[in-house]
Amino acid sequence: MSQLKIPAVFMRGGTSNAVVFHARDLPADRALWDEIFLAAIGSPDPYGRQLDGMGGGISSLSKVCVIGPSTRPDADIDYTFAQVLVKDAKVDYSGNCGNMSSAMGPFAVDEGLVKAPGSEALVRIHNTNTNKVIHSRFALDDGRAAVDGDLAIPGVSGTGAPVRLEFREPGGASTGKLLPTGNAADTLDVPGYGKFRASLVDAANACCFLAAQDLGLTGTEMPDALDRHTALLAKLAAIRLAASVAMGIGATVEEAAEKTTVPFVGFVSGPQRASTLSGEAIDAAQVDLTGRMISNGQPHRALPLTASLCMAVAARVEGSIVNEALRKGGDAEGDIRIAMPSGVLNVAATVRRRGGEWHAEQGAFYRTQRRMFEGYVYLRASRVPQLLAATGGKLRAA
């Protein structure tokens, strides 16, 4: 026997791609999932291309989603996200992916997990990584999730049918608190690099936000330029570990290093003229904020959606570094227009003061999604020799 096969769907959600599995098709023992996901995606790959798997060589194209029946009454499905590292044999479950969240409702309807009569669907998604609920609203076309539409999103060519994602009560997704340290801004003492002022905010996923000028940057640097700036990436990696410990995500720097997804680390600056990856110009008047984020050690070519939501929430928290960079005098209830490498992203964030503390009520944005392939993912049997016996034949020989 040379290979095993598992039913799967390959989907795009926003600016990410992922292999999507039904929980029923995977082993009940989740300790066996990592080897399956690594083999399916093609990691570890020292060449960074994942040519022997379904991954695309960068963090946004190296993902797995697992969907099953909901384990809580206020949701319709459970959704578990797995970030597969490209060059390392590691799968990280510590955070959610906002982009792939946009594909989960359509997947559930198209697979018959959720019944949606009429022309529109509402699927309530329980993300098991963060224990948060996301409401996904989208149009239907002959009973299936609509694909064609007029919504264009930065980083994806063409247009598609909009999916509205509403992150309900997103605060404390990783740590249990919107402001894990209790402060809108802190000073991190980073061994080997010195002190850095940072805002440590946890909404949808935990993030560490820095001011671009404090890093000697303009804030409009593009991913390729950042990728070549190895000294900067090393500094940001060290800051991320210090932030993780300060937020209580990792008790020690060593423990923090094991959690590669959260916190995200990035930098912000005010509205300014910039270029996009497609060569288009963004005028300062078109945006309220400029942002860049690092995902799993790589400069993101857009913005991770959960990090975008967290950035928008942070922008509404007075005294935060993001709030300081935000365009002044804008609509306090309106969308925040964030300039990023692929264009401009609009994010809504409702944040209030309650009992002297900041509280995030909701964050929302629109994405598009598309099912691109369904069938079987094939795994080399030599990579997962223990699985056939351990799963009672659930994995089929190819």
C-alpha positions as a LaTeX table, in Angstrom:
\begin{tabular}{lrrr}
\hline
Residue & $x$ (\AA) & $y$ (\AA) & $z$ (\AA) \\
\hline
Met1 & 0.00 & 0.00 & 0.00 \\
Ser2 & 1.59 & 3.29 & $-1.09$ \\
Gln3 & $-1.04$ & 5.86 & $-0.11$ \\
Leu4 & $-4.08$ & 6.53 & 2.07 \\
Lys5 & $-6.95$ & 8.84 & 1.13 \\
Ile6 & $-9.31$ & 11.08 & 3.07 \\
Pro7 & $-12.37$ & 12.96 & 1.72 \\
Ala8 & $-11.66$ & 16.68 & 1.61 \\
Val9 & $-12.60$ & 19.99 & 0.02 \\
Phe10 & $-10.11$ & 22.64 & $-1.10$ \\
Met11 & $-11.48$ & 26.15 & $-0.53$ \\
Arg12 & $-10.52$ & 29.78 & $-0.70$ \\
Gly13 & $-11.71$ & 31.97 & 2.13 \\
Gly14 & $-10.81$ & 35.64 & 1.71 \\
Thr15 & $-7.08$ & 35.79 & 0.98 \\
Ser16 & $-6.33$ & 32.29 & 2.29 \\
Asn17 & $-6.61$ & 28.73 & 1.01 \\
Ala18 & $-7.19$ & 25.62 & 3.13 \\
Val19 & $-7.93$ & 21.93 & 2.97 \\
Val20 & $-11.28$ & 21.37 & 4.72 \\
Phe21 & $-12.14$ & 18.07 & 6.41 \\
His22 & $-15.26$ & 16.75 & 8.08 \\
Ala23 & $-14.48$ & 15.80 & 11.67 \\
Arg24 & $-16.22$ & 12.47 & 11.00 \\
Asp25 & $-13.52$ & 11.56 & 8.46 \\
Leu26 & $-10.65$ & 12.09 & 10.90 \\
Pro27 & $-9.50$ & 9.97 & 13.85 \\
Ala28 & $-11.32$ & 10.58 & 17.12 \\
Asp29 & $-7.88$ & 10.79 & 18.74 \\
Arg30 & $-6.77$ & 14.33 & 17.94 \\
Ala31 & $-3.19$ & 13.44 & 18.77 \\
Leu32 & $-3.15$ & 11.80 & 15.32 \\
Trp33 & $-4.29$ & 14.90 & 13.46 \\
Asp34 & $-0.92$ & 16.63 & 13.23 \\
Glu35 & 0.71 & 13.92 & 11.12 \\
Ile36 & $-2.30$ & 13.87 & 8.79 \\
Phe37 & $-2.26$ & 17.64 & 8.32 \\
Leu38 & 1.51 & 17.81 & 7.82 \\
Ala39 & 1.38 & 15.06 & 5.20 \\
Ala40 & $-1.62$ & 16.59 & 3.43 \\
Ile41 & $-0.15$ & 20.10 & 3.25 \\
Gly42 & 3.42 & 19.00 & 2.47 \\
Ser43 & 5.33 & 20.06 & 5.57 \\
Pro44 & 8.03 & 20.23 & 6.71 \\
Asp45 & 9.64 & 21.51 & 3.52 \\
Pro46 & 13.13 & 23.02 & 3.83 \\
Tyr47 & 12.68 & 24.51 & 0.35 \\
Gly48 & 9.61 & 26.43 & 1.54 \\
Arg49 & 7.40 & 25.46 & $-1.41$ \\
Gln50 & 5.28 & 22.49 & $-0.20$ \\
Leu51 & 5.31 & 21.02 & $-3.70$ \\
Asp52 & 4.62 & 17.53 & $-2.33$ \\
Gly53 & 1.38 & 18.64 & $-0.69$ \\
Met54 & $-1.56$ & 21.01 & $-0.94$ \\
Gly55 & 0.19 & 24.00 & 0.63 \\
Gly56 & 1.44 & 27.04 & $-1.24$ \\
Gly57 & 4.66 & 27.85 & 0.59 \\
Ile58 & 3.41 & 30.82 & 2.65 \\
Ser59 & 1.41 & 30.94 & 5.86 \\
Ser60 & $-1.85$ & 32.08 & 4.20 \\
Leu61 & $-1.76$ & 29.01 & 1.92 \\
Ser62 & $-0.74$ & 26.45 & 4.56 \\
Lys63 & $-3.95$ & 25.85 & 6.48 \\
Val64 & $-6.43$ & 23.14 & 7.48 \\
Cys65 & $-10.00$ & 23.48 & 8.73 \\
Val66 & $-12.11$ & 20.79 & 10.42 \\
Ile67 & $-15.91$ & 21.06 & 10.59 \\
Gly68 & $-18.30$ & 19.06 & 12.73 \\
Pro69 & $-21.57$ & 19.29 & 14.68 \\
Ser70 & $-21.76$ & 22.08 & 17.22 \\
Thr71 & $-20.95$ & 21.36 & 20.84 \\
Arg72 & $-22.79$ & 24.43 & 22.13 \\
Pro73 & $-26.44$ & 25.53 & 21.78 \\
Asp74 & $-25.78$ & 28.99 & 20.35 \\
Ala75 & $-23.95$ & 27.68 & 17.27 \\
Asp76 & $-24.70$ & 25.43 & 14.29 \\
Ile77 & $-21.24$ & 23.98 & 13.66 \\
Asp78 & $-17.87$ & 23.57 & 15.34 \\
Tyr79 & $-14.88$ & 24.84 & 13.37 \\
Thr80 & $-11.30$ & 24.04 & 14.31 \\
Phe81 & $-8.47$ & 25.86 & 12.56 \\
Ala82 & $-4.97$ & 24.44 & 12.14 \\
Gln83 & $-2.02$ & 26.55 & 10.98 \\
Val84 & 0.56 & 24.26 & 9.40 \\
Leu85 & 4.08 & 25.63 & 9.46 \\
Val86 & 5.90 & 25.51 & 6.14 \\
Lys87 & 9.46 & 24.58 & 7.05 \\
Asp88 & 8.85 & 22.97 & 10.44 \\
Ala89 & 6.98 & 19.81 & 11.43 \\
Lys90 & 4.52 & 21.75 & 13.57 \\
Val91 & 0.78 & 22.40 & 13.60 \\
Asp92 & $-0.50$ & 25.32 & 15.68 \\
Tyr93 & $-4.06$ & 25.44 & 17.03 \\
Ser94 & $-3.63$ & 28.49 & 19.26 \\
Gly95 & $-5.56$ & 30.96 & 17.08 \\
Asn96 & $-8.30$ & 31.34 & 14.50 \\
Cys97 & $-8.13$ & 32.36 & 10.83 \\
Gly98 & $-10.61$ & 35.10 & 9.96 \\
Asn99 & $-10.19$ & 34.62 & 6.22 \\
Met100 & $-10.99$ & 30.91 & 6.29 \\
Ser101 & $-13.86$ & 31.62 & 8.68 \\
Ser102 & $-15.65$ & 33.13 & 5.67 \\
Ala103 & $-15.68$ & 29.73 & 3.93 \\
Met104 & $-17.02$ & 27.73 & 6.86 \\
Gly105 & $-20.67$ & 28.79 & 6.64 \\
Pro106 & $-20.85$ & 28.11 & 2.88 \\
Phe107 & $-19.12$ & 24.75 & 3.43 \\
Ala108 & $-21.68$ & 23.80 & 6.09 \\
Val109 & $-24.63$ & 24.65 & 3.83 \\
Asp110 & $-23.19$ & 23.02 & 0.71 \\
Glu111 & $-22.36$ & 19.85 & 2.67 \\
Gly112 & $-25.86$ & 19.65 & 4.16 \\
Leu113 & $-24.71$ & 20.22 & 7.73 \\
Val114 & $-26.95$ & 23.29 & 8.04 \\
Lys115 & $-30.35$ & 23.68 & 6.35 \\
Ala116 & $-30.93$ & 27.14 & 4.88 \\
Pro117 & $-34.23$ & 27.61 & 3.04 \\
Gly118 & $-34.77$ & 30.80 & 1.10 \\
Ser119 & $-32.36$ & 33.19 & $-0.57$ \\
Glu120 & $-30.04$ & 33.92 & 2.37 \\
Ala121 & $-28.31$ & 31.89 & 5.04 \\
Leu122 & $-27.16$ & 32.55 & 8.57 \\
Val123 & $-24.70$ & 30.03 & 9.97 \\
Arg124 & $-23.53$ & 30.39 & 13.56 \\
Ile125 & $-19.95$ & 29.16 & 13.78 \\
His126 & $-18.29$ & 28.08 & 17.01 \\
Asn127 & $-14.54$ & 28.46 & 16.61 \\
Thr128 & $-13.06$ & 25.91 & 18.99 \\
Asn129 & $-9.61$ & 27.55 & 18.98 \\
Thr130 & $-10.90$ & 30.71 & 20.63 \\
Asn131 & $-14.25$ & 29.48 & 21.99 \\
Lys132 & $-15.91$ & 32.41 & 20.19 \\
Val133 & $-19.01$ & 32.50 & 17.99 \\
Ile134 & $-19.04$ & 34.04 & 14.51 \\
His135 & $-22.22$ & 34.78 & 12.56 \\
Ser136 & $-21.79$ & 34.17 & 8.84 \\
Arg137 & $-24.40$ & 35.69 & 6.50 \\
Phe138 & $-24.42$ & 35.03 & 2.75 \\
Ala139 & $-26.68$ & 34.68 & $-0.27$ \\
Leu140 & $-27.83$ & 31.34 & $-1.68$ \\
Asp141 & $-28.03$ & 30.27 & $-5.30$ \\
Asp142 & $-30.31$ & 27.24 & $-5.84$ \\
Gly143 & $-29.80$ & 26.17 & $-2.25$ \\
Arg144 & $-26.02$ & 26.46 & $-2.28$ \\
Ala145 & $-23.74$ & 29.28 & $-1.21$ \\
Ala146 & $-23.57$ & 31.94 & $-3.93$ \\
Val147 & $-20.20$ & 32.43 & $-5.58$ \\
Asp148 & $-20.69$ & 35.14 & $-8.20$ \\
Gly149 & $-21.11$ & 38.72 & $-7.07$ \\
Asp150 & $-19.78$ & 42.25 & $-7.23$ \\
Leu151 & $-17.58$ & 42.35 & $-4.12$ \\
Ala152 & $-13.88$ & 42.83 & $-4.77$ \\
Ile153 & $-11.50$ & 42.30 & $-1.85$ \\
Pro154 & $-7.87$ & 43.42 & $-1.79$ \\
Gly155 & $-5.48$ & 40.61 & $-2.64$ \\
Val156 & $-7.92$ & 38.48 & $-4.66$ \\
Ser157 & $-8.42$ & 39.01 & $-8.39$ \\
Gly158 & $-11.96$ & 39.37 & $-9.68$ \\
Thr159 & $-15.16$ & 39.65 & $-7.66$ \\
Gly160 & $-17.42$ & 37.33 & $-5.71$ \\
Ala161 & $-20.54$ & 37.04 & $-3.58$ \\
Pro162 & $-20.14$ & 38.79 & $-0.22$ \\
Val163 & $-20.00$ & 36.90 & 3.07 \\
Arg164 & $-20.56$ & 39.07 & 6.13 \\
Leu165 & $-18.71$ & 37.85 & 9.19 \\
Glu166 & $-19.78$ & 39.15 & 12.59 \\
Phe167 & $-17.44$ & 38.26 & 15.44 \\
Arg168 & $-19.61$ & 38.33 & 18.55 \\
Glu169 & $-17.95$ & 39.47 & 21.78 \\
Pro170 & $-14.46$ & 39.00 & 20.26 \\
Gly171 & $-12.50$ & 40.25 & 23.27 \\
Gly172 & $-10.33$ & 37.78 & 25.17 \\
Ala173 & $-10.20$ & 35.14 & 22.43 \\
Ser174 & $-6.66$ & 34.05 & 23.37 \\
Thr175 & $-6.25$ & 35.28 & 26.95 \\
Gly176 & $-9.73$ & 35.87 & 28.35 \\
Lys177 & $-9.29$ & 39.67 & 28.46 \\
Leu178 & $-9.48$ & 42.39 & 25.81 \\
Leu179 & $-6.50$ & 44.14 & 27.42 \\
Pro180 & $-4.53$ & 41.28 & 29.02 \\
Thr181 & $-2.25$ & 43.61 & 31.00 \\
Gly182 & $-5.05$ & 46.03 & 31.85 \\
Asn183 & $-3.28$ & 48.79 & 29.93 \\
Ala184 & $-3.91$ & 50.39 & 26.55 \\
Ala185 & $-0.14$ & 50.62 & 26.09 \\
Asp186 & 2.82 & 48.97 & 27.80 \\
Thr187 & 6.59 & 49.11 & 27.60 \\
Leu188 & 8.19 & 45.76 & 26.77 \\
Asp189 & 11.76 & 45.06 & 27.83 \\
Val190 & 13.09 & 42.84 & 25.02 \\
Pro191 & 16.40 & 41.08 & 25.76 \\
Gly192 & 19.07 & 42.10 & 23.27 \\
Tyr193 & 16.95 & 44.85 & 21.71 \\
Gly194 & 15.89 & 47.25 & 24.45 \\
Lys195 & 12.53 & 48.73 & 25.39 \\
Phe196 & 9.56 & 49.13 & 23.05 \\
Arg197 & 6.20 & 50.75 & 23.62 \\
Ala198 & 3.45 & 48.33 & 22.53 \\
Ser199 & $-0.30$ & 47.86 & 22.71 \\
Leu200 & $-1.23$ & 44.30 & 23.68 \\
Val201 & $-4.81$ & 43.68 & 22.58 \\
Asp202 & $-6.80$ & 40.45 & 22.36 \\
Ala203 & $-9.83$ & 40.53 & 20.06 \\
Ala204 & $-10.51$ & 37.59 & 17.70 \\
Asn205 & $-6.80$ & 36.76 & 18.13 \\
Ala206 & $-4.18$ & 38.30 & 20.41 \\
Cys207 & $-1.96$ & 40.94 & 18.78 \\
Cys208 & 1.01 & 43.13 & 19.65 \\
Phe209 & 0.92 & 46.51 & 17.90 \\
Leu210 & 3.94 & 48.81 & 17.60 \\
Ala211 & 4.42 & 52.28 & 16.12 \\
Ala212 & 6.25 & 52.07 & 12.78 \\
Gln213 & 8.40 & 55.08 & 13.68 \\
Asp214 & 9.65 & 53.33 & 16.84 \\
Leu215 & 11.08 & 50.63 & 14.56 \\
Gly216 & 12.69 & 53.13 & 12.22 \\
Leu217 & 10.08 & 52.45 & 9.54 \\
Thr218 & 7.69 & 54.56 & 7.50 \\
Gly219 & 4.87 & 52.04 & 7.88 \\
Thr220 & 4.38 & 51.59 & 4.11 \\
Glu221 & 7.09 & 48.94 & 3.61 \\
Met222 & 6.04 & 46.07 & 1.33 \\
Pro223 & 6.27 & 42.35 & 2.23 \\
Asp224 & 9.23 & 41.59 & $-0.04$ \\
Ala225 & 11.23 & 44.46 & 1.46 \\
Leu226 & 10.37 & 43.32 & 4.97 \\
Asp227 & 11.29 & 39.75 & 4.07 \\
Arg228 & 14.76 & 40.91 & 3.08 \\
His229 & 15.12 & 42.89 & 6.31 \\
Thr230 & 16.20 & 39.89 & 8.37 \\
Ala231 & 17.42 & 42.00 & 11.30 \\
Leu232 & 13.99 & 43.63 & 11.59 \\
Leu233 & 12.20 & 40.27 & 11.44 \\
Ala234 & 14.47 & 38.94 & 14.19 \\
Lys235 & 13.67 & 42.00 & 16.31 \\
Leu236 & 9.92 & 41.60 & 15.73 \\
Ala237 & 10.17 & 37.90 & 16.59 \\
Ala238 & 11.83 & 38.78 & 19.90 \\
Ile239 & 9.22 & 41.46 & 20.61 \\
Arg240 & 6.46 & 38.92 & 19.85 \\
Leu241 & 7.86 & 36.51 & 22.45 \\
Ala242 & 8.11 & 39.25 & 25.06 \\
Ala243 & 4.52 & 40.26 & 24.28 \\
Ser244 & 3.36 & 36.65 & 24.60 \\
Val245 & 4.83 & 36.41 & 28.10 \\
Ala246 & 3.39 & 39.80 & 29.08 \\
Met247 & $-0.06$ & 38.72 & 27.87 \\
Gly248 & 0.14 & 35.37 & 29.69 \\
Ile249 & 0.00 & 33.32 & 26.48 \\
Gly250 & 3.37 & 31.77 & 27.24 \\
Ala251 & 4.65 & 31.49 & 30.81 \\
Thr252 & 8.23 & 31.67 & 29.55 \\
Val253 & 9.94 & 32.75 & 26.34 \\
Glu254 & 10.52 & 29.08 & 25.53 \\
Glu255 & 6.84 & 28.27 & 25.98 \\
Ala256 & 5.88 & 31.34 & 23.95 \\
Ala257 & 8.08 & 30.14 & 21.08 \\
Glu258 & 5.98 & 26.97 & 20.86 \\
Lys259 & 2.88 & 29.03 & 20.04 \\
Thr260 & 3.66 & 30.36 & 16.59 \\
Thr261 & 0.26 & 31.79 & 15.65 \\
Val262 & $-0.55$ & 34.13 & 18.54 \\
Pro263 & 0.14 & 36.78 & 19.36 \\
Phe264 & 0.48 & 38.33 & 15.92 \\
Val265 & 2.97 & 41.18 & 15.83 \\
Gly266 & 2.85 & 44.20 & 13.55 \\
Phe267 & 3.19 & 47.95 & 13.26 \\
Val268 & 0.88 & 50.84 & 12.46 \\
Ser269 & 1.15 & 54.38 & 11.20 \\
Gly270 & $-1.21$ & 57.15 & 10.24 \\
Pro271 & $-2.96$ & 57.67 & 6.89 \\
Gln272 & $-0.39$ & 58.19 & 4.15 \\
Arg273 & 0.14 & 57.70 & 0.45 \\
Ala274 & 1.35 & 54.21 & $-0.44$ \\
Ser275 & 1.46 & 51.62 & $-3.21$ \\
Thr276 & $-0.11$ & 48.17 & $-3.33$ \\
Leu277 & 1.28 & 44.86 & $-4.53$ \\
Ser278 & $-0.66$ & 45.32 & $-7.77$ \\
Gly279 & 1.03 & 48.69 & $-8.37$ \\
Glu280 & $-2.03$ & 50.81 & $-7.61$ \\
Ala281 & $-1.70$ & 53.93 & $-5.48$ \\
Ile282 & $-3.52$ & 54.48 & $-2.19$ \\
Asp283 & $-4.11$ & 58.12 & $-1.38$ \\
Ala284 & $-3.92$ & 59.20 & 2.25 \\
Ala285 & $-7.46$ & 60.59 & 2.03 \\
Gln286 & $-8.80$ & 57.10 & 1.28 \\
Val287 & $-7.73$ & 55.56 & 4.59 \\
Asp288 & $-7.87$ & 56.06 & 8.35 \\
Leu289 & $-4.90$ & 53.92 & 9.34 \\
Thr290 & $-1.93$ & 52.06 & 7.83 \\
Gly291 & $-0.97$ & 48.60 & 9.06 \\
Arg292 & 1.47 & 45.74 & 8.50 \\
Met293 & 1.48 & 42.36 & 10.25 \\
Ile294 & 3.82 & 39.40 & 10.58 \\
Ser295 & 2.22 & 35.94 & 10.46 \\
Asn296 & 4.25 & 32.89 & 11.51 \\
Gly297 & 7.45 & 34.83 & 10.94 \\
Gln298 & 6.46 & 35.98 & 7.45 \\
Pro299 & 5.32 & 39.47 & 6.39 \\
His300 & 1.65 & 39.07 & 5.44 \\
Arg301 & 0.80 & 40.10 & 1.90 \\
Ala302 & $-2.52$ & 41.53 & 3.05 \\
Leu303 & $-3.55$ & 41.50 & 6.71 \\
Pro304 & $-4.70$ & 38.45 & 8.69 \\
Leu305 & $-8.42$ & 39.12 & 9.13 \\
Thr306 & $-8.45$ & 38.40 & 12.84 \\
Ala307 & $-5.50$ & 40.76 & 13.22 \\
Ser308 & $-7.39$ & 43.36 & 11.17 \\
Leu309 & $-10.37$ & 43.04 & 13.48 \\
Cys310 & $-8.10$ & 43.31 & 16.52 \\
Met311 & $-6.44$ & 46.36 & 14.96 \\
Ala312 & $-9.83$ & 48.02 & 14.44 \\
Val313 & $-10.84$ & 47.26 & 18.03 \\
Ala314 & $-7.53$ & 48.65 & 19.29 \\
Ala315 & $-8.13$ & 51.77 & 17.23 \\
Arg316 & $-11.24$ & 52.45 & 19.33 \\
Val317 & $-9.38$ & 52.07 & 22.64 \\
Glu318 & $-8.19$ & 55.48 & 23.80 \\
Gly319 & $-4.51$ & 55.58 & 24.66 \\
Ser320 & $-3.52$ & 52.65 & 22.47 \\
Ile321 & $-0.79$ & 53.00 & 19.87 \\
Val322 & $-3.32$ & 52.17 & 17.16 \\
Asn323 & $-5.70$ & 54.84 & 18.42 \\
Glu324 & $-2.86$ & 57.37 & 18.34 \\
Ala325 & $-2.22$ & 56.55 & 14.67 \\
Leu326 & $-5.91$ & 56.61 & 13.68 \\
Arg327 & $-7.19$ & 59.55 & 11.62 \\
Lys328 & $-8.67$ & 62.07 & 14.01 \\
Gly329 & $-12.15$ & 63.44 & 13.65 \\
Gly330 & $-13.62$ & 60.43 & 11.85 \\
Asp331 & $-16.95$ & 58.73 & 12.50 \\
Ala332 & $-16.61$ & 56.95 & 15.84 \\
Glu333 & $-19.22$ & 54.39 & 14.74 \\
Gly334 & $-18.15$ & 54.03 & 11.11 \\
Asp335 & $-15.92$ & 51.48 & 9.41 \\
Ile336 & $-12.18$ & 51.90 & 9.82 \\
Arg337 & $-10.35$ & 51.93 & 6.48 \\
Ile338 & $-7.01$ & 50.18 & 6.91 \\
Ala339 & $-4.32$ & 50.51 & 4.24 \\
Met340 & $-2.30$ & 47.32 & 3.83 \\
Pro341 & $-0.04$ & 45.79 & 1.14 \\
Ser342 & $-2.92$ & 44.50 & $-1.01$ \\
Gly343 & $-5.17$ & 47.55 & $-0.78$ \\
Val344 & $-7.70$ & 48.97 & 1.66 \\
Leu345 & $-9.72$ & 46.87 & 4.09 \\
Asn346 & $-12.87$ & 48.16 & 5.78 \\
Val347 & $-13.49$ & 46.82 & 9.28 \\
Ala348 & $-16.31$ & 47.70 & 11.66 \\
Ala349 & $-15.63$ & 47.61 & 15.40 \\
Thr350 & $-18.01$ & 48.45 & 18.23 \\
Val351 & $-16.12$ & 49.16 & 21.46 \\
Arg352 & $-17.60$ & 50.62 & 24.66 \\
Arg353 & $-16.50$ & 51.56 & 28.15 \\
Arg354 & $-18.24$ & 49.42 & 30.79 \\
Gly355 & $-17.53$ & 49.82 & 34.48 \\
Gly356 & $-14.30$ & 51.63 & 33.70 \\
Glu357 & $-13.06$ & 48.89 & 31.34 \\
Trp358 & $-13.04$ & 48.63 & 27.58 \\
His359 & $-15.39$ & 46.04 & 26.06 \\
Ala360 & $-15.53$ & 44.88 & 22.42 \\
Glu361 & $-19.14$ & 44.16 & 21.47 \\
Gln362 & $-18.63$ & 43.13 & 17.87 \\
Gly363 & $-16.33$ & 43.30 & 14.88 \\
Ala364 & $-17.44$ & 42.74 & 11.31 \\
Phe365 & $-16.18$ & 42.69 & 7.73 \\
Tyr366 & $-16.98$ & 41.23 & 4.32 \\
Arg367 & $-15.10$ & 38.51 & 2.46 \\
Thr368 & $-15.65$ & 36.31 & $-0.58$ \\
Gln369 & $-15.13$ & 32.55 & $-0.77$ \\
Arg370 & $-15.12$ & 29.72 & $-3.30$ \\
Arg371 & $-15.08$ & 25.92 & $-3.28$ \\
Met372 & $-12.36$ & 24.96 & $-5.76$ \\
Phe373 & $-11.99$ & 21.20 & $-5.48$ \\
Glu374 & $-13.62$ & 18.24 & $-3.75$ \\
Gly375 & $-12.54$ & 14.63 & $-3.65$ \\
Tyr376 & $-9.73$ & 12.98 & $-1.70$ \\
Val377 & $-6.45$ & 14.13 & $-0.23$ \\
Tyr378 & $-3.78$ & 11.45 & $-0.65$ \\
Leu379 & $-1.19$ & 10.80 & 2.04 \\
Arg380 & 1.98 & 8.78 & 1.69 \\
Ala381 & 1.39 & 5.68 & 3.82 \\
Ser382 & 5.05 & 5.77 & 4.79 \\
Arg383 & 4.47 & 9.13 & 6.51 \\
Val384 & 1.48 & 7.94 & 8.55 \\
Pro385 & 2.05 & 4.18 & 9.04 \\
Gln386 & 0.36 & 4.12 & 12.46 \\
Leu387 & $-2.89$ & 5.63 & 11.25 \\
Leu388 & $-4.53$ & 2.72 & 9.46 \\
Ala389 & $-4.66$ & 0.54 & 12.56 \\
Ala390 & $-5.30$ & 3.43 & 14.93 \\
Thr391 & $-8.34$ & 4.64 & 12.98 \\
Gly392 & $-10.02$ & 1.28 & 12.56 \\
Gly393 & $-9.95$ & 1.55 & 8.80 \\
Lys394 & $-11.35$ & 5.10 & 8.71 \\
Leu395 & $-8.48$ & 6.08 & 6.40 \\
Arg396 & $-8.88$ & 4.18 & 3.18 \\
Ala397 & $-6.10$ & 2.67 & 1.10 \\
Ala398 & $-5.67$ & 4.30 & $-2.28$ \\
\hline
\end{tabular}
